[in-house]
């Protein structure tokens, strides 16, 4: 848990003139919000207090002192993300102030916060995923928007797509009127062609359940299409209510609403379905390289994080099943 050293005393003591001048500059010239300014003010109080304790004027603080200050804050319980915010404020202050007093350089330059431990991606269980996808079949069968949402969810889970890749998909490869597809559906081949991060193109298989949902959506798609769409909107696989290519925000909102209706105990965003896809495929196939290819990860170490999810799944099964696992009854 992050702890601030003596925050009450900090707020009572005024900041030195250069720090107050920098905050005024951010407020009047850069139009920073009150919330951001308050955060920077807090971080400057930490710097002032640490400098006072070290009996150092602000213009005599060197890179080594900053590293000592960060180590001290870390020892007092400040976490990596909190320290990164602290350093950003200090770096910004000296970047603004150093030239005016002819300092040799910014003493905060090159100082980094400790690395935050890499958290596990959030994934749904197989049962939760099924509850999400097997929702209200009567509604899905009758409403174009609901058919679209079902097709999007099935495709996200079936192929492990990123949100940007999903909304960028076209019905088929299109090159006309100055527009060219970046990603498209290859329905006959049960694949999608996507352009991922770093301009890396890949083909990903699409499962039969997702194919069925896509065919149902494509059959009613003309009902959402406008009379004279732009070339990009005419090509788009998924359309919003006004007939334009669906926006990432609409996908996020629709998925969150559907998850809530399905009674899932956690907030679900599109990347959760990508994580669930990777975790569930690994649990079944144990083929890390195949999952790396399907997810479009440049480095296999990015994919390896899902093996930790798989281990958690196995450990839970062990605890529940093994007679001597030490499970509390």
Phi and psi in degrees as a GROMACS rama.xvg file:
@    title "Ramachandran Plot"
@    xaxis  label "Phi"
@    yaxis  label "Psi"
@TYPE xy
-73.1236  138.116  UNK-2
-128.324  138.225  UNK-3
-98.6054  132.119  UNK-4
-70.9189  117.421  UNK-5
47.3712  56.0859  UNK-6
-64.9687  -30.0984  UNK-7
-66.7802  -43.6788  UNK-8
-67.3518  -35.6797  UNK-9
-58.4608  -47.8033  UNK-10
-66.5243  -26.47  UNK-11
-74.2324  -36.5714  UNK-12
-83.408  131.998  UNK-13
-70.4192  151.402  UNK-14
-75.8196  153.453  UNK-15
-61.9268  157.185  UNK-16
-53.8966  -44.9197  UNK-17
-59.9376  -37.9445  UNK-18
-67.9315  -43.0231  UNK-19
-64.7148  -36.2297  UNK-20
-65.1825  -38.7598  UNK-21
-65.2921  -42.0741  UNK-22
-63.7492  -38.9473  UNK-23
-63.2572  -40.2522  UNK-24
-60.2508  -44.0847  UNK-25
-64.8901  -35.4253  UNK-26
-74.0495  -47.1417  UNK-27
-87.651  -41.1502  UNK-28
-90.4647  -35.6078  UNK-29
-101.328  -7.98151  UNK-30
58.4597  39.9775  UNK-31
-68.3804  149.355  UNK-32
-73.4788  155.613  UNK-33
-55.47  -37.6516  UNK-34
-62.0013  -46.435  UNK-35
-65.3122  -42.2786  UNK-36
-62.5667  -40.6413  UNK-37
-63.0395  -38.9748  UNK-38
-63.2873  -45.8223  UNK-39
-63.4607  -38.6055  UNK-40
-60.5484  -42.9635  UNK-41
-59.5024  -46.1818  UNK-42
-65.4703  -34.7542  UNK-43
-68.7477  -32.9569  UNK-44
-61.6827  -40.4405  UNK-45
-60.8605  -44.4817  UNK-46
-63.8636  -44.1522  UNK-47
-61.0769  -44.0713  UNK-48
-64.7064  -42.6757  UNK-49
-66.5064  -38.4572  UNK-50
-66.4535  -40.1488  UNK-51
-62.2163  -43.3911  UNK-52
-63.8826  -33.3145  UNK-53
-86.4135  -2.09549  UNK-54
55.7916  47.015  UNK-55
-118.034  124.954  UNK-56
-65.0946  152.544  UNK-57
-58.0182  -34.1032  UNK-58
-81.5108  -0.0976366  UNK-59
-108.428  0.450456  UNK-60
-73.241  130.294  UNK-61
-112.521  174.405  UNK-62
-56.4223  -40.852  UNK-63
-63.5954  -37.1504  UNK-64
-64.2318  -42.3309  UNK-65
-60.1263  -41.8534  UNK-66
-62.9033  -38.8159  UNK-67
-65.1224  -41.9425  UNK-68
-61.3137  -43.9363  UNK-69
-63.9668  -41.5545  UNK-70
-62.1229  -38.0889  UNK-71
-67.5333  -44.194  UNK-72
-63.5364  -38.7022  UNK-73
-63.3644  -41.4448  UNK-74
-65.7831  -26.2168  UNK-75
-83.9833  -0.030085  UNK-76
111.104  2.25779  UNK-77
-71.4252  131.926  UNK-78
-84.7344  169.51  UNK-79
-56.9454  -43.9522  UNK-80
-67.1201  -39.4917  UNK-81
-64.7729  -42.2287  UNK-82
-67.1699  -32.8527  UNK-83
-63.6691  -39.3362  UNK-84
-65.1912  -41.5638  UNK-85
-59.0149  -49.5085  UNK-86
-64.0243  -35.3951  UNK-87
-62.4991  -41.3645  UNK-88
-66.9806  -46.9615  UNK-89
-62.1544  -42.5937  UNK-90
-62.2751  -42.2238  UNK-91
-64.9166  -39.4093  UNK-92
-62.116  -49.8609  UNK-93
-69.7614  -31.1458  UNK-94
-62.2734  -36.0403  UNK-95
-79.0724  -39.5839  UNK-96
-86.6779  -36.3297  UNK-97
-54.7015  -45.5204  UNK-98
-62.1176  -34.6362  UNK-99
-71.8606  -23.2786  UNK-100
-111.877  10.153  UNK-101
59.1882  43.0924  UNK-102
-69.8488  149.519  UNK-103
-63.4757  -31.0918  UNK-104
-172.467  -179.523  UNK-105
-86.2307  115.455  UNK-106
-65.4891  -15.8131  UNK-107
-90.667  -10.7661  UNK-108
-58.7144  132.635  UNK-109
83.4446  -6.33371  UNK-110
-87.6048  127.475  UNK-111
-118.378  149.297  UNK-112
-72.5323  156.607  UNK-113
-57.9693  149.988  UNK-114
-68.6062  135.55  UNK-115
-74.9685  140.445  UNK-116
-61.0715  137.246  UNK-117
-74.207  117.79  UNK-118
-76.1432  156.278  UNK-119
-74.9557  141.722  UNK-120
-65.6153  147.913  UNK-121
-84.2253  126.674  UNK-122
-130.584  148.557  UNK-123
-82.7066  155.363  UNK-124
-73.4644  166.178  UNK-125
-59.0738  -41.639  UNK-126
-64.6644  -41.5595  UNK-127
-65.3093  -39.2529  UNK-128
-63.7554  -42.6316  UNK-129
-63.4949  -40.5458  UNK-130
-61.4279  -36.5812  UNK-131
-69.1792  -43.1381  UNK-132
-84.3082  -26.8396  UNK-133
-94.2524  50.0685  UNK-134
-97.4709  151.165  UNK-135
21.7578  69.0015  UNK-136
-60.6405  -31.7036  UNK-137
-64.2374  -42.8799  UNK-138
-67.1896  -41.76  UNK-139
-62.9763  -33.628  UNK-140
-72.9091  -18.5601  UNK-141
-113.7  -19.1137  UNK-142
-113.525  126.416  UNK-143
-54.5598  -44.0154  UNK-144
-64.6997  -36.1754  UNK-145
-70.3643  -37.2319  UNK-146
-64.3339  -39.4711  UNK-147
-61.9454  -48.0062  UNK-148
-60.7228  -41.9633  UNK-149
-62.8865  -41.8055  UNK-150
-64.4083  -40.1341  UNK-151
-63.6726  -45.7674  UNK-152
-64.9319  -44.0892  UNK-153
-61.5517  -39.4015  UNK-154
-71.3381  -40.521  UNK-155
-57.2827  -45.2735  UNK-156
-77.57  -36.7227  UNK-157
-66.9513  -36.8928  UNK-158
-118.689  -2.41613  UNK-159
64.3472  37.577  UNK-160
-77.1233  151.149  UNK-161
-74.1412  158.2  UNK-162
-59.4819  -44.135  UNK-163
-62.6851  -34.7686  UNK-164
-69.3715  -38.5805  UNK-165
-62.9441  -52.8382  UNK-166
-70.3442  -19.5783  UNK-167
-84.6671  -2.76023  UNK-168
-72.1159  143.553  UNK-169
-108.384  162.671  UNK-170
-58.3574  -38.3951  UNK-171
-158.34  169.775  UNK-172
-62.9092  129.344  UNK-173
-132.961  134.587  UNK-174
-141.738  101.06  UNK-175
-162.67  147.912  UNK-176
52.2004  40.8378  UNK-177
79.476  2.41782  UNK-178
-110.178  139.916  UNK-179
-136.871  135.514  UNK-180
-62.5197  141.291  UNK-181
-98.4564  -34.5277  UNK-182
-144.279  149.164  UNK-183
-155.157  161.411  UNK-184
-88.2568  134.288  UNK-185
-115.977  81.4381  UNK-186
-61.4003  -43.5975  UNK-187
-64.1627  -29.1376  UNK-188
-96.541  1.21667  UNK-189
54.0323  48.3509  UNK-190
-141.828  160.039  UNK-191
-121.875  142.039  UNK-192
-104.016  122.371  UNK-193
-128.857  154.23  UNK-194
-108.761  109.841  UNK-195
-94.4015  -159.699  UNK-196
-62.0075  143.736  UNK-197
69.3943  19.0977  UNK-198
68.9081  21.4584  UNK-199
-85.9737  119.347  UNK-200
-92.3764  142.563  UNK-201
-150.182  154.636  UNK-202
-105.913  133.881  UNK-203
-125.55  134.66  UNK-204
-67.5507  152.315  UNK-205
-120.779  127.53  UNK-206
-71.3273  163.977  UNK-207
-64.31  -38.2612  UNK-208
-62.4091  -40.9302  UNK-209
-67.5375  -38.3328  UNK-210
-59.6855  -45.8477  UNK-211
-59.889  -44.395  UNK-212
-65.4428  -38.2221  UNK-213
-65.941  -41.3877  UNK-214
-62.8161  -39.2913  UNK-215
-66.1398  -40.0754  UNK-216
-67.8128  -44.6121  UNK-217
-60.7106  -33.1479  UNK-218
-63.7942  -32.1933  UNK-219
-104.976  -2.33466  UNK-220
-53.3779  -39.6736  UNK-221
-56.6068  -23.2342  UNK-222
-70.9005  -19.3061  UNK-223
-102.14  -8.16554  UNK-224
-79.2587  136.677  UNK-225
-75.9411  163.714  UNK-226
-60.8278  -42.0253  UNK-227
-130.322  75.9706  UNK-228
-74.9424  159.627  UNK-229
-68.5652  161.14  UNK-230
-54.7047  -38.6744  UNK-231
-67.7029  -44.1779  UNK-232
-70.3891  -33.4674  UNK-233
-64.4148  -31.4539  UNK-234
-84.8758  -22.4326  UNK-235
-60.2784  138.375  UNK-236
-71.0092  -46.6649  UNK-237
-110.958  130.012  UNK-238
-114.564  148.745  UNK-239
-86.2503  -174.608  UNK-240
-61.2469  -30.513  UNK-241
-94.3302  10.6508  UNK-242
84.4402  4.49174  UNK-243
-92.5362  164.512  UNK-244
-52.5252  133.766  UNK-245
-63.3251  143.445  UNK-246
-91.5497  153.118  UNK-247
-56.019  -36.8658  UNK-248
-64.0445  -39.2069  UNK-249
-63.8056  -41.5984  UNK-250
-60.888  -44.0344  UNK-251
-60.5379  -46.6081  UNK-252
-66.0004  -42.747  UNK-253
-63.9453  -42.5902  UNK-254
-65.0702  -43.2609  UNK-255
-61.042  -40.1326  UNK-256
-67.563  -42.7536  UNK-257
-65.2542  -40.0103  UNK-258
-63.5691  -39.0709  UNK-259
-65.1311  -42.5229  UNK-260
-63.9747  -32.0204  UNK-261
-78.5548  -4.56882  UNK-262
77.8806  23.2257  UNK-263
-72.4125  139.82  UNK-264
-81.8538  5.11579  UNK-265
-135.603  155.261  UNK-266
-69.758  129.461  UNK-267
-112.837  123.839  UNK-268
-119.028  166.175  UNK-269
-53.6223  -35.1924  UNK-270
-68.0635  -22.7866  UNK-271
-62.9205  -37.8636  UNK-272
-68.6474  -34.1688  UNK-273
-64.4702  -44.772  UNK-274
-62.5836  -40.8073  UNK-275
-64.5668  -42.9851  UNK-276
-54.4962  -51.4428  UNK-277
-63.4735  -44.1294  UNK-278
-64.1951  -44.9629  UNK-279
-70.7343  -37.0275  UNK-280
-65.3748  -41.3158  UNK-281
-65.2113  -38.4839  UNK-282
-61.6693  -34.4032  UNK-283
-87.757  -47.78  UNK-284
-98.5525  -26.3663  UNK-285
57.0834  32.1149  UNK-286
-112.67  92.7173  UNK-287
-64.9054  -40.3831  UNK-288
-64.0542  -40.4797  UNK-289
-64.1158  -42.2804  UNK-290
-65.6933  -39.3015  UNK-291
-57.7604  -44.9156  UNK-292
-64.2985  -43.8646  UNK-293
-68.2512  -35.031  UNK-294
-79.4874  -18.4801  UNK-295
76.9532  29.559  UNK-296
-78.2024  130.499  UNK-297
-70.2603  -33.3257  UNK-298
-120.647  132.887  UNK-299
-67.0833  -21.3213  UNK-300
-62.4492  -29.5113  UNK-301
-65.781  -37.9993  UNK-302
-74.7565  -29.2974  UNK-303
-63.0512  -20.3316  UNK-304
-60.2869  -27.6902  UNK-305
-72.1711  -20.2591  UNK-306
-67.9489  -27.1712  UNK-307
-70.1899  -36.687  UNK-308
-63.0125  -42.0953  UNK-309
-62.7244  -40.2573  UNK-310
-63.266  -40.7665  UNK-311
-59.0898  -41.6998  UNK-312
-61.0987  -45.9666  UNK-313
-66.4939  -39.8833  UNK-314
-63.5511  -38.7219  UNK-315
-65.7467  -43.1594  UNK-316
-62.421  -39.4685  UNK-317
-62.2062  -48.1776  UNK-318
-60.4406  -34.5122  UNK-319
-79.8001  -29.6573  UNK-320
-103.545  -33.0734  UNK-321
-75.7986  130.637  UNK-322
-65.8514  -19.6801  UNK-323
-121.281  32.246  UNK-324
-81.0857  -6.67609  UNK-325
82.3217  19.88  UNK-326
-69.4415  135.667  UNK-327
-80.174  134.307  UNK-328
